[in-house]
Amino acid sequence: MVLVRRPRRRSVEPDRRSAARRGARGRRRTPLTGMDRRELWATRLVLQQLVGDPAEDPVSAVASSLAVQSQDVPLAHDSLAQRTGGTAAQAADALNAGHIIRTHVLRPTWHHVAAADARWLLALTSPKVLSGMRARHRQLGLDEPGTLAAELDVLLAEVAAGPRTRADLGVVFARRWERQDALFWQRLSHLCMIAELEAQICSGPVDPAGLNGHTYVLAETRLPATPPRPRDEAIADVVERFFASHGPVAVRDLQRWTRLTLGEIRGAIATLGPRLDSVKVADQTLWFGADAMAARGPGSAGFAAARRRAEGAWLLSTFDEAPLTHTTLPLPLVPGGVASAAKYGESGGGPMVWDLHVAGAWKRTLAKGRFTVRLIAAGPLPDAAKAALVDQAQALAYRAGFADADMVIT
């Protein structure tokens, strides 16, 4: 075990925007052939805006992906900062201002979504999420319509009075339910989730007293009023934006991500026609947005430089869209690596990547004002990899607002 301290990293990605402007010239659309797994993953990182052309701001980064998982709020904000070349605080500011909403959407888990997209995306995906949770809601006593309506009335009346943390709501519902019941907090969480999925409440201003800073407010105070979208139009929008931002990606990964049916996805692919394209990699058909690929993928002016950066070191969150999305042709383990050493927990860390391989795991901790990153290698790494990973840990600290990081390397 080695404890390392390195000087402060002064900038996160100082050359990304100028490089992106240079690479924006000479765009052309070229059929993809002969893509191997390395080029596939370099392309995925480019279209994810981790390298090459960055997102303008955190809202643009979220909107580009349509939604990003956000159970681990600090690292969700870091994932956005990696896509903008900015800081996690800028993402937190966008959430605090209501430009980004943290809510349950797409699946029964937390996501960040642009406020402008929240209503139609909830309308499209919530019915299937709610139907899939009926058995659990029956266990929690939230299945009977009259009971559920009464509890929602109490919740909405409380939230209408101002932003409320989960603890605030716990005080209110402790007067209605048995506080010592082992299911008390689960019942409250699911009640809030139902209200979120029905677009009645959503995230409010950040409150340090709340869990992950989360507060609830009435959705009408944060979400723009938008007319309903025809279902086919909404599905096509989801499919197009997902393939453009996550591609090249398998249809089954889109299905898992959205819970849309294969028939709905295939119908949207047919409707979108030449706006989408596909490539075969290792006998897998993977889809992507044609314009996004032409602008930034193989054959574009900036791709070679972006690929060199993609082949370097990364500390990605467990819930970052890049490693999380792709169950088809995921990042391979570093040659000679031990899979058990590369396991990472659900929060506070994620995969450690070098040369487009999972090289291990990492974990960050905050204690007494010190930002510590532990790097756990899955196998032997060259000195260049170790130095680059330490630099990434320093960048992580910088994006989080710390001057430097302590490193524990094992």
C-alpha positions in Angstrom: 0.0 0.0 0.0 1.4 3.4 -1.0 0.1 6.8 0.1 0.8 9.4 -2.5 0.2 13.2 -2.5 0.4 15.1 -5.7 0.2 18.8 -6.4 -3.0 20.4 -7.4 -4.2 19.9 -10.9 -4.9 23.4 -12.2 -7.3 22.5 -15.0 -9.5 19.6 -15.8 -9.4 19.4 -19.6 -8.0 22.7 -20.8 -7.7 21.9 -24.5 -11.0 20.1 -25.2 -12.9 23.0 -26.6 -10.2 24.3 -28.9 -9.5 20.7 -30.1 -13.2 20.2 -30.7 -13.4 23.3 -32.8 -10.5 22.2 -34.9 -12.1 18.7 -35.3 -15.5 20.1 -36.3 -14.1 21.0 -39.7 -14.3 18.5 -42.5 -17.2 16.4 -41.2 -18.3 13.6 -43.6 -20.6 10.6 -43.4 -18.8 7.4 -44.1 -20.1 3.8 -43.7 -18.4 2.1 -40.8 -16.8 -1.2 -41.6 -14.3 -3.4 -39.8 -14.8 -1.8 -36.4 -13.0 -3.7 -33.6 -13.7 -3.6 -29.9 -11.0 -1.0 -29.2 -12.4 1.4 -31.8 -15.9 0.6 -30.6 -15.1 1.7 -27.1 -13.1 4.8 -28.2 -16.2 5.7 -30.3 -18.5 5.2 -27.4 -16.5 7.5 -25.2 -16.5 10.1 -27.9 -20.2 10.0 -28.4 -20.7 10.1 -24.6 -18.8 13.4 -24.8 -16.1 12.2 -22.4 -13.5 13.1 -25.0 -13.6 15.3 -28.1 -16.4 17.8 -28.4 -17.6 18.6 -24.8 -21.1 19.5 -23.8 -21.7 23.2 -23.3 -23.0 22.9 -19.8 -24.5 20.3 -17.4 -28.0 20.7 -18.7 -26.8 20.0 -22.3 -24.9 17.0 -21.0 -28.0 15.6 -19.4 -30.3 16.4 -22.3 -27.9 14.8 -24.8 -28.1 11.5 -22.9 -31.8 12.2 -22.2 -31.4 10.9 -18.6 -28.5 9.9 -16.4 -28.7 7.8 -13.3 -28.1 9.7 -10.1 -28.4 7.5 -7.0 -24.9 8.7 -6.1 -25.4 12.5 -6.4 -21.8 13.7 -6.0 -20.5 11.3 -8.6 -23.4 11.9 -10.9 -22.3 15.5 -10.9 -18.8 14.5 -11.5 -19.9 12.4 -14.5 -21.5 15.6 -15.9 -18.4 17.6 -15.1 -16.3 15.2 -17.1 -18.5 15.8 -20.1 -18.3 19.6 -19.8 -14.7 20.2 -18.7 -16.2 22.0 -15.7 -16.8 21.2 -12.0 -19.3 19.1 -10.0 -20.5 22.4 -8.4 -21.8 23.6 -11.7 -23.9 20.5 -12.1 -25.2 21.0 -8.5 -26.1 24.6 -9.3 -28.1 23.5 -12.3 -30.0 21.0 -10.1 -30.5 23.7 -7.4 -31.9 26.1 -10.0 -34.3 23.5 -11.4 -32.8 23.3 -14.9 -31.9 19.7 -14.1 -34.5 17.6 -12.2 -33.6 14.6 -10.0 -36.5 12.1 -10.0 -37.6 8.6 -10.7 -38.0 8.1 -14.4 -37.4 5.4 -17.0 -36.9 2.8 -14.4 -37.6 2.7 -10.6 -34.3 4.4 -9.8 -33.0 8.0 -9.6 -32.2 9.9 -12.7 -31.2 13.4 -13.6 -33.2 14.7 -16.5 -33.5 18.1 -18.1 -36.6 20.0 -16.8 -37.8 20.4 -20.4 -37.8 16.7 -21.0 -39.3 15.5 -17.7 -43.0 15.6 -18.3 -43.1 13.8 -21.6 -40.6 11.2 -20.6 -42.5 10.5 -17.4 -45.8 10.2 -19.4 -44.1 7.8 -21.8 -42.4 5.5 -19.3 -44.1 5.7 -15.9 -47.1 3.4 -16.7 -44.8 0.4 -17.2 -42.7 1.3 -14.2 -45.8 1.6 -11.9 -47.3 -1.7 -13.2 -44.1 -3.5 -12.5 -44.2 -2.3 -8.9 -47.7 -3.4 -8.0 -46.7 -6.4 -5.9 -44.3 -4.3 -3.9 -46.9 -1.6 -3.4 -49.4 -4.3 -2.2 -46.8 -5.4 0.4 -46.5 -1.7 1.5 -50.2 -1.1 1.7 -50.2 1.4 -1.2 -52.2 -0.6 -3.6 -55.8 0.2 -2.6 -56.9 3.3 -4.6 -58.7 5.0 -1.8 -55.8 4.6 0.7 -53.2 5.7 -1.9 -55.2 8.8 -2.8 -55.5 9.8 0.9 -51.8 9.4 1.5 -50.9 11.3 -1.7 -53.2 14.1 -0.6 -51.3 14.4 2.6 -48.0 14.3 0.8 -49.0 17.0 -1.8 -50.4 19.3 0.9 -47.2 19.1 2.8 -45.0 19.7 -0.2 -47.2 22.5 -1.4 -46.1 24.4 1.7 -42.5 24.5 0.6 -39.5 22.2 -0.2 -39.4 19.2 2.1 -36.7 16.7 2.8 -37.3 13.0 3.3 -36.8 13.6 7.1 -39.4 16.4 7.1 -41.9 14.1 5.4 -41.0 11.4 7.9 -42.2 13.6 10.8 -45.5 14.2 9.0 -46.2 10.5 8.2 -45.1 9.3 11.7 -48.4 10.8 12.8 -50.2 8.6 10.4 -48.2 5.4 10.3 -46.3 3.4 13.0 -42.9 5.0 13.1 -41.3 1.8 14.5 -42.6 -0.3 11.6 -39.6 -1.8 9.8 -41.2 -0.8 6.5 -41.9 2.8 7.5 -39.2 4.4 5.4 -39.7 2.1 2.5 -43.4 2.9 2.4 -42.6 6.7 2.5 -40.0 6.3 -0.3 -42.4 4.4 -2.5 -45.2 6.9 -1.8 -42.9 9.7 -3.0 -41.8 7.6 -6.0 -45.4 7.1 -7.0 -46.0 10.9 -6.8 -42.8 11.5 -8.9 -43.8 8.9 -11.5 -47.2 10.6 -11.8 -45.4 14.0 -12.3 -46.9 15.4 -9.1 -43.7 16.1 -7.2 -40.0 16.4 -8.2 -36.7 17.6 -6.8 -36.5 21.1 -5.3 -33.7 23.4 -4.2 -30.7 21.6 -2.7 -30.8 21.4 1.1 -27.6 20.2 2.8 -29.9 18.8 5.6 -31.5 16.4 3.1 -30.3 13.0 2.1 -28.0 13.8 -0.9 -29.3 17.3 -0.5 -32.6 16.2 -2.0 -35.9 18.1 -1.4 -39.3 17.6 -2.8 -41.5 20.3 -4.3 -44.7 20.3 -6.4 -43.8 19.4 -10.0 -45.8 22.4 -11.3 -43.3 24.8 -9.7 -40.3 23.3 -11.5 -41.5 21.6 -14.7 -42.5 23.6 -17.7 -46.1 23.1 -18.8 -45.9 21.2 -22.1 -48.6 19.7 -24.3 -48.7 15.9 -24.4 -46.7 14.3 -27.2 -48.0 11.5 -29.4 -46.6 8.3 -28.2 -44.9 7.3 -31.5 -43.2 10.7 -31.6 -41.9 10.4 -28.1 -40.6 6.9 -28.7 -38.8 8.0 -31.8 -37.2 10.9 -29.9 -36.0 8.5 -27.1 -34.6 6.0 -29.6 -32.8 8.7 -31.7 -31.3 10.5 -28.8 -30.2 7.2 -27.1 -28.4 5.9 -30.1 -26.8 9.3 -30.8 -25.4 9.6 -27.3 -24.8 6.0 -26.3 -23.9 4.4 -29.6 -22.8 2.1 -31.1 -25.2 0.2 -28.8 -27.4 -2.9 -29.0 -31.1 -2.7 -29.2 -31.4 -4.9 -26.1 -29.4 -2.3 -24.1 -31.9 0.4 -25.2 -34.8 -1.9 -24.2 -33.3 -2.4 -20.7 -32.6 1.3 -20.4 -36.1 2.4 -21.3 -38.4 -0.7 -20.8 -39.8 0.0 -24.3 -40.8 -3.1 -26.2 -38.8 -4.5 -29.0 -41.7 -3.8 -31.4 -41.7 -0.2 -30.3 -38.0 0.2 -30.8 -38.0 -1.5 -34.2 -40.9 0.7 -35.3 -39.0 3.8 -34.3 -35.8 2.6 -36.1 -37.9 2.1 -39.3 -39.5 5.6 -38.9 -36.1 7.3 -38.3 -34.7 5.7 -41.4 -31.3 7.3 -42.5 -31.0 9.2 -39.3 -29.8 6.0 -37.7 -27.2 3.5 -38.9 -25.6 0.3 -37.6 -22.3 -1.6 -37.6 -21.4 -5.2 -36.9 -18.8 -5.8 -34.1 -18.0 -9.3 -33.0 -21.2 -10.5 -34.7 -23.3 -8.0 -32.7 -25.5 -5.4 -34.5 -24.9 -2.0 -32.8 -26.9 1.2 -33.6 -25.9 4.8 -33.6 -27.0 8.3 -34.7 -25.8 8.9 -38.2 -25.2 12.6 -37.8 -23.4 12.2 -34.5 -21.1 9.5 -35.9 -20.3 11.6 -39.0 -19.5 14.6 -36.9 -17.4 12.9 -34.2 -16.8 9.2 -35.0 -14.1 7.4 -37.0 -13.3 9.3 -40.2 -14.1 12.7 -38.6 -11.3 15.3 -38.3 -11.0 15.1 -34.6 -11.4 11.4 -34.0 -7.8 10.4 -34.0 -6.9 12.9 -31.2 -10.0 11.9 -29.2 -9.2 8.2 -29.5 -5.7 8.8 -28.1 -7.3 10.4 -25.0 -9.9 7.7 -24.8 -7.1 5.1 -24.6 -5.7 6.8 -21.5 -6.8 6.6 -17.9 -10.4 7.0 -16.5 -12.1 7.0 -13.1 -15.7 6.5 -14.0 -18.7 6.2 -11.6 -20.5 3.0 -11.1 -23.6 4.7 -12.5 -21.8 6.6 -15.4 -23.7 6.0 -18.6 -20.6 4.8 -20.4 -19.9 1.6 -18.4 -23.4 1.2 -17.1 -25.3 1.1 -20.4 -23.4 -1.5 -22.4 -24.1 -5.1 -21.4 -23.4 -6.0 -25.0 -19.6 -5.9 -25.6 -18.8 -4.2 -22.3 -15.3 -2.9 -21.4 -13.0 -6.0 -21.2 -10.9 -6.8 -18.2 -7.2 -5.8 -18.5 -5.1 -8.8 -19.7 -4.0 -10.9 -16.7 -6.4 -9.1 -14.4 -8.3 -10.7 -11.6 -12.1 -10.0 -11.9 -12.7 -10.1 -8.1 -10.2 -7.2 -7.7 -12.1 -5.1 -10.2 -15.4 -5.2 -8.4 -16.7 -1.9 -7.2 -19.6 -0.9 -4.9 -22.7 0.9 -5.8 -21.6 4.3 -4.6 -18.5 6.3 -4.0 -16.5 4.8 -6.8 -16.5 2.7 -9.9 -14.4 1.1 -12.6 -10.8 2.2 -13.1 -10.1 2.2 -16.8 -6.8 2.1 -18.7 -6.2 1.5 -22.4 -9.9 0.8 -22.9 -9.9 -2.0 -20.4 -11.2 -2.3 -16.8 -7.9 -2.1 -14.9 -9.4 -2.3 -11.4 -11.7 -0.3 -9.1 -11.5 3.0 -7.2 -13.2 4.5 -4.2 -13.2 8.0 -2.9 -13.8 9.1 0.7 -14.2 12.4 2.5 -13.1 12.7 6.1 -12.0 15.7 8.1 -11.7 17.9 5.0 -9.5 15.4 3.2 -10.3 13.9 -0.2 -8.8 10.4 -0.5 -8.9 8.1 -3.5 -8.1 4.5 -3.2 -7.0 2.8 -6.4 -7.3 -1.0 -6.5 -5.5 -2.6 -9.5 -7.0 -5.8 -11.0 -3.5 -6.8 -12.2 0.0 -5.5 -13.0 -0.1 -2.0 -14.5 2.8 -0.2 -16.3 4.2 2.9 -14.7 2.6 5.1 -17.3 -0.8 3.8 -16.3 -0.2 4.3 -12.6 0.9 7.9 -13.2 -2.1 8.6 -15.4 -4.6 7.1 -12.9 -3.1 9.2 -10.1 -3.6 12.3 -12.4 -7.2 11.3 -12.9 -7.6 11.1 -9.1 -6.3 14.6 -8.8 -8.7 15.7 -11.5 -11.5 14.1 -9.6 -10.5 16.0 -6.5 -10.3 19.3 -8.5 -13.8 18.8 -10.0 -15.1 18.2 -6.5 -13.6 21.5 -5.3 -10.5 20.2 -3.5 -6.9 21.4 -4.0 -5.5 17.9 -4.1 -6.2 14.3 -3.2 -4.5 11.7 -1.0 -4.0 8.5 -3.0 -3.9 5.0 -1.6 -2.7 2.6 -4.3 -3.0 -1.2 -3.8 
